[in-house]
Amino acid sequence: MTRRLSRLLPAVSAFALLGACATMEPMDDMATVAAASEAAAAQPVAAPTTVEAYSRQAALLSQLVDAIDIPYEQFTLDNGLTVVVHEDRKAPVVALSVWYDVGSKHEPAGKTGFAHLFEHLMFNGSENAPGDFFEPLQQVGATNFNGTTNADRTNYYETVPTAALDRALMLESDRMGYLLGAVTQEKLDNQIGVVQNEKRRGDNRPYGLLRYEVVENIFPRGHPYHHSTIGSMDDLSNATLDDVKQWFRDHYGPNNAVLVLAGDIDAAEARPMVEQWFGAIDRGPEVVHPDVPVPTLAANTEKVVKDQISTTRIYRMWPIPGSGSADNMTIELAAYALGGLASSRLDNALVRDQQVAVSVSSWTWSNEDAGVFIVQADVKPGTDRATVEAALDAQVANYIAGGPTAGELERSKVSIASGTISGLESTGGKAVTLAGGALYKDNPGQYAVDLQRMVAATPESVTAFLQRWLTKPRFALVYEPGERTEGGESRGGAAIPEDIGGLDAAALDYFCGASTCSDEQLAELSFQDRSQLPPVGQLTDLDFPDIERATLSNGMEVYFARRDAVPTVSVEVAFDAGFSADPRDALGTQSLMLELMEEGTTSLDSVALATVQEVLGADIGSSADGDWTTFELSALAPNLAPSLALLADYIRNPAFADSDLERVRAQQLNRIESELKNPQAMWQRAMAQVLFGEHPYAVPPSGTGDIDVVRGLSRGDLAAFHDTWLRPDNAKVFVVGDTTLAEVTAQLEGTFGSWAAPAAPLPAKNLDVAVPEARQRIVLIDRPNSPQSVLTAGRVLNVRGTDDNTALFASNEILGGSFLSRINMNLRETKGWSYGSRSFVQSAVDRLSYVVVAEIQADKTGASLLEIEKELTGYSGDNGVTAAELERTVNGNVRELPGQFETSGSVLNGLVNIVKYGRPDDYYETLAGKYEALTADTLGDLARENFSFGDLVFVIVGDADVVMPQLADLGYDVELRKASAD
């Protein structure tokens, strides 16, 4: 539900360089911004009512940019491994990030998908740690651990307790230097299946084939970016053991890698540890980089495709320089100002004024060496496509000719800077930032260079970029609703060049499979004792921040925790409403109300509201779950006072303008239609109704509601819901960040304190409605031509969210709640039928539900259902919790506690949960003892009580022609449905 007003990744694409999947973060020397924050907090501020008044209270851009700093030390081992260390002692954790200079652009024709395939293989154990890589990481309490591959690089990352750093370094070094002996044909076959199901999973979603359309139409045959990172089915199926081993030898040497350590460590401590574990690994061949030119299309081209989508979508695409270019920040700013800001000219023209589109945006799809500038518009249903195309092209042409205004550019810069500051808090994000700079630019501090380039950009420099690159031929892609005209099974591979265009002979040799890599085997090392994993040292107990409280003069309760690592403040105003407050005969009322609240207040229209947030570097959003309706503010500390004033105006004084209602209504109707095409949303909508019947929780998790209801809602309906449920005596305020309770209470008093409760009594929700009696059956929702089925199962539990469910969550973790769980290891790691399968206990204040979700290749749907039956029956029967599973669960949950609350956002979530579910203030500090007291019998008893197979209801979304025959002999009642808003 929450709509973030700056919809592009805030400078992360520039700093992480090409979409690393870890959160960005930095910052240590924040004196300037902190001082400005204190000064601002000390001054009483009148509530502003205009964009100009808010602007006068905003901090200067230079203050924000000058404060961003990630100090580091760097050294290089004799074998060429680059090591970067950043010290940050705020939490007893260290983030490791290992980046290898290899991605899909290095793959020759016939071997597409190899870089990504090998990323998977490197999680399947090494010679001295032969089990799954996630096992020892989970044992030590690692958080935020995974790996990613893109066109240019492969990376692996984890954040571990400081006491476990030695073990993490041993594991990372072992898969760098001692991997090949552990790579077997069985592991290769399994991971080929997993990756192929990852490909099917992506292909199965609406717009899932877009990745192929972009690379195949922008980059010519033979270009290193012409094929997708996931690769082709044939190339993956044909990968041999010798192929993948040679791929490792050619690309994964220490001289082609960067190791970053960020957190509770310094370079003096790090160097001997890194030397010990990595120093004896031999250099590998130098990676040979292909020639990667920025292509020029010969002429404007257009392609129309069909997909299971709700409305026509229009794309315009231009080849541009990559994020490694000196123009990288100019590119980002150009995209922000055109369609990345909520106040952008595309939004204002096509969505607000002409009302011919339900959404618009512009962004860059960036690789290191070349990228794509993309503009997108979703046609308002009932509007002629040609009308929208003409309006979109006119706006783009005007932008190319005149460039951004000074105001657009300044707001784009503030949005990038504030997004960077908000993201630069966790050690993992800092590690990613430094690693990207070191790998691509040989400069870990490249982020600072990029920021200064951003500051220096002018309307003239951005206009010059636009006129140089966006006046060249472009590719137009149109998605129309309908059955897909082609699938993804045969796409993703590289085509041997017919016309090499801008590629030179070296690039041609490269694509024909030439290799200059050594055939030497990696040396057998005996420098270290790798016979056993290093022990975990003395762990630091969790110290959850103290919770401070205050009460405003109107009775609103304030809960506060101080975190000052970065100059930001997070605020959440929560109302005891949620989707369970929606009228049963008017589902979608609250969702439409929240969307309309984003369109302005009685003093600020929708453009002004968006503009003020961009000026302040603030972000206001709304969301709801089954129980609470919340409004979130992310603010820069020096701009907290005006940001709180804006939040109060947003909540207290929505305009609910009739002129905005029809536009927002059309957007919500389109979202509902989109959900009916998306397999994930389809099962969620159906499962809520199947499990809860007439209970207030029987609401689609999105809250978008029913089409007929949304069509008929009036302004009065929305205003009545607002006045009934959003009132000060039904609200709580949560604040975490770089301020004090006294400061923020004074500011809240000035913005919310005068808000008086109405005379009418508080409304009451009725959660005592009975849920349907459990009856095992299958609801099959037909989605033709689906390469995967989404196989789900659920039941309502006889427990409530206010109970202490620590042991219940731990029991589910073994069955389906973690990567190493039984369900996932069976369907993914053993069978290779799924990219990922899981189970979870859905939290709520009232009744909890248990749900299993598995995305399965279509021809294995029935067999997978039997495997889920086997796992649940065994786990709650004679195949109970093993000693190893108990040890992993206890160790992992206890040891990860200090790292779970590294950021302000995680502390805010913890604070909200304590209050929402009635926990004591020291709840999280008592969890270690609760986990350590768990026994196999306790977890087994909970499994028998809550995870039995017999009364599960199955909801399957898939191609009925493929799935129904597989279910015929299983003995279940099967109800076949078409997708419906009911």
SELUM-735476 format. One record per residue (C-alpha): residue in one letter; x, y, z. Coordinates in steps of 0.05 Angstrom, whole numbers, padded with zeros to 5 digits, always signed. Last residue first. Example, Ala and Ser with C-alpha at 12.3 -4.5 7.8 and 13.67 -1.06 7.14 Angstrom:
SELUM-735476
S+00273-00021+00143A+00246-00090+00156
END
This chain:
SELUM-735476
D-00298-00239-00111A-00248-00203-00156S-00244-00265-00200A-00192-00311-00230K-00228-00374-00255R-00241-00429-00206L-00236-00505-00205E-00256-00538-00139V-00219-00603-00126D-00241-00653-00073Y-00179-00693-00059G-00163-00766-00073L-00094-00759-00104D-00112-00794-00169A-00139-00735-00208L-00090-00684-00181Q-00037-00692-00235P-00091-00690-00289M-00114-00622-00262V-00045-00589-00264V-00029-00585-00338D-00097-00565-00366A-00110-00525-00302D-00049-00480-00316G-00031-00454-00247V-00052-00423-00182I-00062-00474-00127V-00099-00462-00062F-00096-00521-00014V-00135-00526+00051L-00099-00561+00107D-00140-00605+00153G-00099-00669+00154F-00029-00642+00147S-00015-00626+00220F+00025-00562+00231N-00007-00532+00293E-00016-00584+00349R+00032-00636+00323A+00084-00583+00308L+00076-00552+00376D+00088-00619+00409G+00150-00630+00366L+00179-00562+00385T+00170-00577+00459D+00197-00648+00452A+00259-00624+00415T+00274-00576+00472L+00275-00501+00477A+00306-00469+00539E+00362-00436+00500Y+00311-00402+00456K+00274-00372+00515G+00339-00349+00547A+00360-00314+00484L+00291-00282+00477T+00295-00244+00543E+00331-00183+00514Y+00278-00179+00459Y+00222-00173+00510D+00257-00123+00556D+00201-00071+00547P+00148-00123+00564R+00104-00147+00506G+00033-00124+00493Y+00028-00146+00421K+00025-00076+00390V+00070-00044+00442I+00128-00092+00436N+00117-00100+00361V+00121-00024+00350L+00187-00020+00388G+00216-00079+00348N+00196-00047+00282L+00227+00019+00304V+00291-00016+00325S+00294-00050+00257G+00285+00017+00222S+00337+00050+00265T+00389+00001+00242E+00432-00051+00278F+00374-00085+00313Q+00380-00156+00286G+00456-00158+00294P+00453-00166+00369L+00400-00221+00363E+00436-00263+00311R+00472-00306+00362V+00409-00329+00399N+00368-00345+00337G+00423-00382+00301N+00447-00421+00361V+00377-00444+00381T+00355-00463+00311R+00421-00496+00292E+00424-00536+00356L+00351-00559+00349E+00362-00580+00277A+00425-00619+00295A+00390-00654+00353T+00334-00675+00307V+00262-00650+00311G+00211-00703+00295N+00207-00757+00243D+00155-00801+00277G+00096-00754+00272S+00089-00678+00267Y+00152-00673+00224G+00136-00736+00185T+00065-00715+00167L+00087-00645+00149E+00146-00669+00106K+00108-00725+00072E+00047-00682+00056I+00094-00629+00027E+00125-00684-00016L+00056-00706-00039L+00038-00635-00060S+00104-00633-00097A+00086-00694-00138G+00020-00662-00158T+00053-00597-00180K+00114-00628-00214D+00093-00613-00287A+00082-00540-00271Q+00151-00525-00243I+00137-00508-00170E+00130-00444-00131A+00118-00468-00060V+00080-00431-00005V+00058-00463+00061V+00013-00422+00107Y-00004-00423+00181S-00054-00373+00207L-00057-00331+00270R-00121-00309+00304D-00123-00241+00338V-00066-00190+00341A-00037-00215+00276S+00025-00252+00253Q+00023-00302+00196V+00060-00365+00214F+00105-00384+00156S+00122-00438+00107R+00173-00439+00052S+00191-00460-00018G+00244-00431-00064Y+00271-00440-00134S+00229-00502-00141W+00233-00571-00173G+00306-00584-00159K+00288-00647-00121T+00341-00646-00067E+00360-00573-00059R+00294-00541-00080L+00235-00586-00062N+00268-00623-00005M+00314-00570+00023N+00257-00520+00020I+00207-00564+00058R+00257-00588+00109S+00282-00519+00128L+00353-00499+00110F+00330-00435+00075S+00288-00418+00135G+00215-00421+00158G+00193-00487+00128L+00197-00544+00179I+00255-00522+00222E+00233-00449+00224N+00162-00472+00239S+00184-00500+00307A+00222-00436+00322F+00160-00394+00306L+00119-00437+00353A+00172-00432+00408T+00172-00356+00406N+00096-00352+00403D+00083-00315+00469D+00009-00301+00461T-00012-00231+00437G-00012-00256+00366R-00065-00306+00380V-00067-00382+00380N-00117-00433+00355L-00088-00435+00286V-00123-00422+00220R-00101-00468+00164G-00062-00461+00099A-00035-00492+00036T-00002-00462-00025L+00023-00487-00092V+00041-00431-00141S+00046-00469-00206Q+00101-00455-00256P+00106-00449-00331S+00038-00415-00331N+00004-00420-00399P-00067-00414-00371R-00081-00388-00301D-00136-00431-00272I-00147-00425-00198L-00148-00493-00165V-00180-00496-00096I-00160-00562-00065R-00194-00594-00005Q-00184-00609+00069R-00240-00583+00112A-00227-00535+00170E-00291-00506+00199P-00299-00435+00176V-00276-00380+00224A-00321-00356+00280V-00328-00281+00290D-00299-00256+00355L-00257-00203+00321N-00311-00149+00325K-00279-00081+00318A-00301-00025+00363P-00310+00049+00347L-00287+00100+00398P-00345+00140+00426A-00371+00202+00389A-00350+00269+00419P-00292+00276+00371A-00220+00274+00396A-00183+00340+00395W-00120+00353+00354S-00086+00411+00388G-00027+00367+00410F-00013+00341+00340T+00034+00393+00310G+00060+00434+00368E+00056+00376+00417L+00094+00333+00367Q+00150+00384+00365A+00154+00388+00440T+00153+00313+00445V+00208+00309+00393E+00255+00353+00432A+00241+00323+00500L+00246+00252+00474T+00313+00267+00442T+00335+00269+00369D+00375+00225+00322G+00327+00167+00312V+00267+00126+00333V+00197+00153+00343F+00131+00116+00354V+00064+00152+00361K+00000+00118+00384A-00070+00133+00359N-00143+00117+00375D-00153+00176+00422P-00123+00222+00369R-00172+00203+00315L-00166+00165+00250W-00222+00113+00257T-00289+00149+00250D-00265+00214+00218H-00226+00177+00164F-00281+00127+00151A-00331+00184+00144A-00285+00222+00096L-00279+00160+00052D-00353+00148+00048G-00367+00221+00037R-00320+00224-00022S-00361+00168-00053L-00348+00094-00062G-00385+00061-00119R-00330+00036-00165V-00289+00013-00104V-00347-00031-00082D-00357-00062-00151I-00283-00078-00157D-00275-00110-00089G-00220-00093-00040T-00151-00063-00049G-00132-00086+00021S-00066-00114-00005P-00072-00173+00043P-00139-00192+00012V-00190-00191+00069A-00218-00250+00108Y-00186-00222+00171P-00253-00191+00192H-00281-00262+00199E-00335-00279+00148G-00295-00336+00115F-00227-00337+00147L-00188-00392+00113V-00219-00392+00044Q-00226-00316+00041A-00153-00302+00059M-00129-00359+00015A-00164-00332-00048R-00134-00262-00045Q-00066-00290-00028W-00068-00342-00083M-00084-00290-00136A-00034-00239-00109Q+00024-00286-00121P-00002-00311-00188N-00009-00239-00215K-00066-00230-00265L-00122-00218-00215E-00076-00173-00176S-00068-00128-00237E-00144-00120-00241I-00144-00098-00169R-00088-00049-00182N-00125-00022-00243L-00186-00010-00200Q-00142+00027-00151Q-00113+00072-00205A-00181+00088-00233R-00206+00107-00163V-00146+00153-00154R-00164+00191-00218E-00238+00193-00199L-00222+00219-00130D-00173+00274-00149S-00223+00326-00173D-00269+00308-00116A-00216+00331-00068F-00207+00288-00006A-00169+00348+00023P-00136+00310+00079N-00128+00352+00142R-00107+00312+00203I-00062+00258+00174Y-00026+00299+00120D-00025+00362+00162A+00007+00324+00219L+00058+00293+00173L+00075+00361+00144A+00086+00391+00213L+00128+00331+00230S+00172+00345+00169P+00176+00419+00187A+00205+00400+00256L+00248+00342+00232N+00287+00379+00179P+00354+00378+00215A+00342+00304+00232L+00326+00283+00161A+00258+00251+00159S+00226+00184+00145L+00153+00189+00162E+00105+00131+00166F+00029+00131+00173T-00002+00068+00201T-00068+00032+00200W-00069-00026+00249D-00101-00094+00256G-00105-00133+00191D-00049-00094+00158A-00047-00022+00136S+00000+00025+00101S+00014+00098+00092G+00073+00138+00066I+00111+00201+00080D+00183+00211+00056A+00225+00271+00075G+00284+00303+00038L+00253+00369+00058V+00248+00396-00013E+00225+00328-00038Q+00171+00323+00015V+00149+00394-00001T+00143+00378-00075A+00098+00318-00064L+00050+00357-00022A+00052+00416-00071V+00036+00371-00130S-00022+00337-00093D-00051+00403-00068L-00027+00434-00003S-00071+00474+00046T-00132+00428+00054T-00086+00369+00045G-00062+00332-00017E-00065+00272-00063E-00034+00223-00015M-00098+00222+00026L-00133+00193-00036E-00091+00130-00032L-00106+00121+00042M-00180+00130+00030L-00180+00081-00028S-00147+00029+00017Q-00195+00043+00074T-00257+00033+00031G-00231-00028-00005L-00280-00077+00025A-00350-00044+00030D-00399-00098+00052R-00354-00124+00107P-00340-00052+00129D-00265-00043+00135A-00241-00043+00207S-00207-00111+00200F-00166-00077+00145G-00129-00038+00198A-00160+00003+00254D-00121+00015+00319F-00085+00075+00292A-00009+00080+00286V+00034+00142+00276E+00103+00120+00257V+00164+00164+00258S+00235+00152+00234V+00289+00204+00248T+00353+00214+00209P+00421+00242+00225V+00459+00176+00223A+00488+00134+00279D+00444+00172+00329R+00393+00122+00353R+00347+00142+00410A+00284+00103+00427F+00215+00136+00436Y+00143+00117+00450V+00092+00173+00449E+00020+00165+00474M-00033+00212+00447G-00074+00239+00506N-00092+00308+00479S-00037+00341+00520L+00014+00294+00492T+00039+00234+00531A+00111+00213+00539R+00150+00148+00540E+00222+00125+00535I+00242+00055+00512D+00314+00038+00526P+00351+00011+00466F+00357-00065+00462D+00423-00089+00490L+00433-00158+00459D+00487-00200+00491T+00558-00199+00463L+00587-00265+00441Q+00652-00294+00466G+00688-00329+00410V+00660-00377+00357P+00708-00433+00343P+00745-00440+00276L+00714-00493+00232Q+00751-00558+00230S+00806-00591+00188R+00823-00524+00158D+00887-00514+00196Q+00922-00462+00154F+00982-00460+00108S+00969-00528+00078L+00945-00507+00009E+00933-00551-00051A+00945-00506-00111L+00887-00490-00158Q+00892-00533-00220E+00929-00505-00279D+00890-00498-00343S+00904-00424-00349C+00854-00377-00381T+00865-00345-00448S+00797-00368-00473A+00763-00362-00541G+00690-00380-00540C+00663-00350-00604F+00640-00291-00564Y+00710-00274-00542D+00738-00280-00612L+00686-00231-00635A+00703-00184-00578A+00776-00186-00597A+00758-00173-00669D+00722-00108-00652L+00649-00098-00635G+00614-00035-00661G+00573-00072-00713I+00585-00147-00702D+00534-00166-00755E+00515-00239-00751P+00538-00247-00680I+00529-00314-00645A+00465-00304-00605A+00468-00306-00530G+00415-00341-00489G+00357-00314-00449R+00299-00341-00489S+00272-00409-00508E+00232-00423-00445G+00212-00351-00437G+00145-00352-00473E+00117-00320-00536T+00052-00286-00556R+00028-00283-00485E-00047-00285-00477G-00078-00217-00472P-00069-00148-00444E-00022-00104-00485Y+00052-00089-00472V+00083-00038-00518L+00157-00030-00531A+00188+00029-00566F+00263+00026-00581R+00299+00091-00592P+00339+00126-00646K+00385+00181-00622T+00358+00247-00593L+00360+00215-00524W+00436+00210-00521R+00468+00277-00538Q+00407+00321-00526L+00394+00289-00458F+00466+00295-00436A+00469+00368-00456T+00404+00381-00419V+00434+00350-00356S+00495+00395-00363E+00452+00457-00374P+00406+00443-00316T+00468+00439-00273A+00507+00382-00242A+00560+00402-00191V+00523+00372-00132M+00514+00306-00168R+00587+00304-00188Q+00604+00315-00115L+00561+00257-00096D+00593+00212-00149V+00663+00228-00124A+00641+00213-00053Y+00612+00145-00075Q+00678+00130-00109G+00711+00123-00041P+00728+00050-00051N+00769+00071-00112D+00794+00019-00162K+00735+00044-00204Y+00694-00019-00216L+00717-00065-00161A+00737-00014-00108G+00676+00030-00118G+00629-00029-00115A+00663-00057-00053L+00659+00008-00015T+00585+00016-00026V+00571-00058-00012A+00609-00055+00054K+00573+00008+00075G+00507-00027+00062G+00527-00086+00104T+00549-00041+00161S+00479-00012+00166E+00466+00063+00168L+00478+00090+00098G+00408+00079+00070S+00376+00139+00103I+00435+00182+00084T+00433+00158+00012G+00359+00170+00006S+00368+00240+00034A+00423+00255-00016I+00384+00227-00076S+00321+00263-00057V+00359+00328-00045K+00391+00322-00113S+00324+00309-00148R+00293+00368-00111E+00349+00412-00137L+00341+00388-00208E+00267+00399-00210G+00275+00468-00181A+00330+00488-00230T+00285+00466-00287P+00300+00403-00324G+00320+00400-00397G+00293+00445-00451A+00294+00404-00515I+00299+00335-00483Y+00244+00352-00434N+00198+00378-00489A+00210+00315-00530V+00195+00272-00469Q+00130+00309-00455A+00107+00305-00527D+00125+00231-00531L+00082+00216-00470A+00023+00256-00495A+00026+00223-00564E+00034+00154-00534V-00024+00166-00487T-00071+00187-00543A-00047+00129-00587R-00066+00080-00531D-00138+00103-00530T-00164+00110-00459G-00214+00061-00431P-00166+00035-00379K-00115+00090-00361V-00053+00072-00399D+00008+00053-00358A+00067+00098-00377Q+00141+00081-00378V+00206+00118-00395I+00271+00078-00396F+00343+00101-00404V+00384+00038-00418G+00454+00020-00398A+00525+00011-00420D+00592-00006-00389E+00577-00019-00316N+00505-00039-00324S+00447+00007-00313W+00372+00003-00324T+00356+00076-00315W+00291+00105-00292S+00228+00140-00315S+00158+00135-00287V+00085+00139-00303S+00021+00113-00271V-00054+00111-00283A-00047+00146-00351V-00095+00190-00390Q-00112+00237-00333Q-00094+00300-00373D-00075+00340-00311R-00058+00291-00255V-00033+00227-00290L-00005+00250-00357A+00018+00321-00343N+00034+00324-00269D+00061+00254-00265L+00105+00263-00326R+00128+00332-00301S+00152+00301-00237S+00122+00318-00169A+00125+00245-00146L+00198+00247-00169G+00226+00194-00215G+00192+00216-00279L+00232+00271-00313A+00272+00299-00255Y+00294+00231-00230A+00314+00204-00298A+00358+00264-00314L+00388+00263-00244E+00409+00190-00252I+00440+00203-00319T+00478+00264-00295M+00502+00221-00237N+00531+00169-00283D+00562+00218-00333A+00633+00199-00312S+00614+00130-00339G+00617+00068-00295S+00541+00072-00289G+00535+00055-00362P+00530+00101-00422I+00461+00105-00455P+00418+00062-00502W+00348+00091-00507M+00281+00061-00487R+00208+00083-00491Y+00157+00038-00458I+00081+00037-00461R+00038-00007-00416T-00033-00028-00435T-00077-00049-00378S-00090-00107-00330I-00035-00155-00348Q-00031-00227-00373D+00018-00212-00428K+00018-00189-00501V+00074-00160-00543V+00080-00100-00589K+00148-00081-00617E+00172-00014-00643T+00237+00010-00675N+00268+00078-00686A+00328+00070-00730A+00399+00041-00732L+00403+00035-00657T+00468+00060-00628P+00505+00014-00581V+00546+00034-00521P+00608-00008-00531V+00628-00068-00488D+00695-00097-00510P+00703-00160-00470H+00742-00161-00405V+00795-00214-00396V+00798-00235-00323E+00870-00243-00300P+00887-00315-00290G+00886-00338-00218R+00932-00319-00161D+00947-00374-00111I+00911-00378-00044A+00963-00374+00012G+00943-00306+00038F+00868-00317+00043W+00857-00348+00112Q+00917-00325+00152E+00928-00261+00113V+00856-00240+00125M+00861-00252+00199P+00929-00217+00203R+00900-00157+00166A+00834-00148+00202E+00857-00127+00271A+00903-00073+00245A+00851-00053+00193D+00797-00040+00243I+00738-00082+00268D+00667-00076+00294G+00637-00058+00227A+00656-00063+00154L+00700-00116+00122V+00708-00112+00047L+00740-00165+00003V+00752-00149-00071A+00764-00203-00123N+00799-00216-00188N+00869-00222-00157P+00839-00271-00108G+00823-00320-00164Y+00750-00334-00183H+00749-00323-00258D+00785-00374-00301R+00790-00430-00250F+00716-00425-00234W+00694-00427-00307Q+00740-00487-00316K+00702-00523-00262V+00636-00504-00294D+00654-00531-00362D+00687-00595-00335L+00623-00612-00297T+00582-00602-00360A+00532-00547-00376N+00484-00572-00430S+00420-00561-00389L+00442-00490-00371D+00458-00473-00443D+00392-00503-00466M+00349-00467-00414S+00380-00400-00433G+00416-00351-00387I+00394-00320-00321T+00440-00261-00333S+00402-00244-00396H+00434-00242-00465H+00452-00181-00508Y+00495-00150-00455P+00561-00177-00482H+00542-00154-00553G+00544-00210-00604R+00474-00196-00630P+00457-00123-00618F+00440-00092-00550I+00375-00053-00545N+00326-00104-00573E+00352-00168-00541V+00371-00136-00475V+00305-00101-00463E+00258-00153-00490Y+00292-00208-00450R+00285-00171-00384L+00212-00155-00401L+00194-00229-00403G+00167-00229-00331Y+00121-00170-00347P+00068-00206-00306R+00102-00262-00268N+00115-00331-00295D+00181-00313-00329G+00213-00297-00262R+00192-00363-00231R+00210-00400-00294K+00280-00372-00291E+00286-00390-00217N+00261-00458-00237Q+00317-00464-00287V+00365-00442-00232V+00341-00497-00185G+00344-00551-00239I+00415-00531-00258Q+00430-00530-00183N+00410-00603-00176D+00449-00627-00236L+00511-00591-00212K+00505-00618-00142E+00499-00689-00168Q+00556-00679-00217T+00601-00659-00159V+00633-00594-00137A+00668-00608-00070G+00738-00617-00098L+00728-00553-00137L+00719-00507-00078Y+00783-00499-00040G+00812-00430-00055M+00753-00382-00061R+00702-00428-00027D+00750-00438+00029S+00767-00365+00035E+00694-00347+00047L+00686-00402+00099M+00751-00385+00135L+00732-00312+00136A+00664-00329+00166R+00696-00372+00220D+00744-00317+00241L+00687-00266+00241A+00645-00307+00291A+00661-00265+00353T+00646-00202+00314P+00575-00227+00304V+00563-00238+00229T+00538-00198+00170E+00539-00235+00104Y+00555-00221+00032Y+00572-00255-00033N+00581-00219-00099T+00583-00235-00173R+00600-00181-00223D+00585-00147-00290A+00520-00173-00319N+00489-00188-00252T+00499-00240-00199T+00477-00241-00126G+00496-00276-00062N+00464-00285+00006F+00471-00266+00079N+00433-00210+00114T+00442-00238+00183A+00492-00289+00210G+00476-00321+00277V+00535-00367+00282Q+00496-00430+00266Q+00460-00395+00209L+00527-00383+00175P+00550-00454+00188E+00488-00483+00155F+00479-00431+00099F+00541-00457+00062D+00508-00525+00052G+00555-00580+00076P+00626-00594+00053A+00663-00543+00095N+00735-00564+00082E+00726-00581+00009S+00673-00529-00004G+00597-00529+00004N+00535-00519-00038F+00533-00443-00034M+00587-00435-00087L+00545-00477-00134H+00491-00423-00135E+00539-00367-00154F+00565-00416-00205L+00497-00418-00240H+00495-00342-00240A+00563-00337-00275F+00545-00395-00322G+00478-00367-00346T+00500-00365-00418K+00552-00416-00438G+00535-00428-00512A+00559-00359-00533P+00615-00335-00488E+00601-00311-00417H+00640-00250-00391K+00579-00205-00397S+00543-00252-00350G+00585-00231-00291V+00656-00237-00266D+00700-00190-00226Y+00686-00223-00159W+00659-00184-00100V+00665-00208-00029S+00625-00170+00024L+00634-00183+00097A+00595-00144+00149V+00621-00144+00221V+00578-00144+00283P+00582-00121+00355A+00541-00057+00342K+00559+00017+00339R+00633+00003+00330D+00640+00023+00256E+00709+00014+00226H+00715+00007+00150V+00764-00043+00120V+00781-00053+00047V+00820-00114+00022T+00843-00124-00050L+00866-00195-00064G+00927-00194-00110N+00964-00256-00087D+01013-00213-00047L+00955-00185-00007T+00929-00114-00020F+00913-00061+00032Q+00858-00010+00043E+00835+00033+00101Y+00766+00064+00104P+00728+00126+00124I+00655+00125+00101D+00631+00197+00099I+00565+00231+00083A+00562+00296+00122D+00585+00341+00065V+00526+00318+00023L+00473+00337+00074Q+00501+00404+00093S+00513+00421+00019L+00439+00408+00005L+00420+00461+00054A+00371+00444+00110A+00297+00460+00099Q+00260+00513+00139R+00254+00564+00082S+00230+00509+00036Y+00170+00494+00081A+00147+00566+00077E+00157+00567+00001V+00117+00503-00009T+00060+00533+00031T+00026+00520+00098P+00082+00523+00149A+00068+00506+00222A+00104+00559+00263V+00171+00535+00288P+00197+00541+00358Q+00273+00539+00356A+00314+00488+00396A+00300+00432+00348A+00330+00471+00290A+00394+00484+00329E+00400+00412+00350S+00390+00388+00279A+00440+00437+00250A+00491+00411+00300A+00476+00339+00280V+00483+00358+00206T+00551+00388+00216A+00576+00336+00265M+00557+00276+00223D+00625+00244+00218D+00608+00170+00217M+00565+00155+00157P+00548+00100+00110E+00491+00053+00084M+00463+00017+00022T+00420-00045+00030A+00446-00107-00004C+00422-00131-00071A+00475-00100-00113G+00440-00060-00167L+00490-00039-00218L+00540+00004-00183A+00527+00004-00108F+00540+00078-00111A+00503+00096-00175S+00446+00047-00168V+00440+00067-00095A+00431+00139-00116P+00362+00138-00088L+00330+00077-00121L+00277+00109-00163R+00207+00118-00137S+00217+00181-00096L+00148+00188-00067R+00144+00120-00036R+00074+00092-00041T+00055+00049+00018M+00000+00000+00000
END
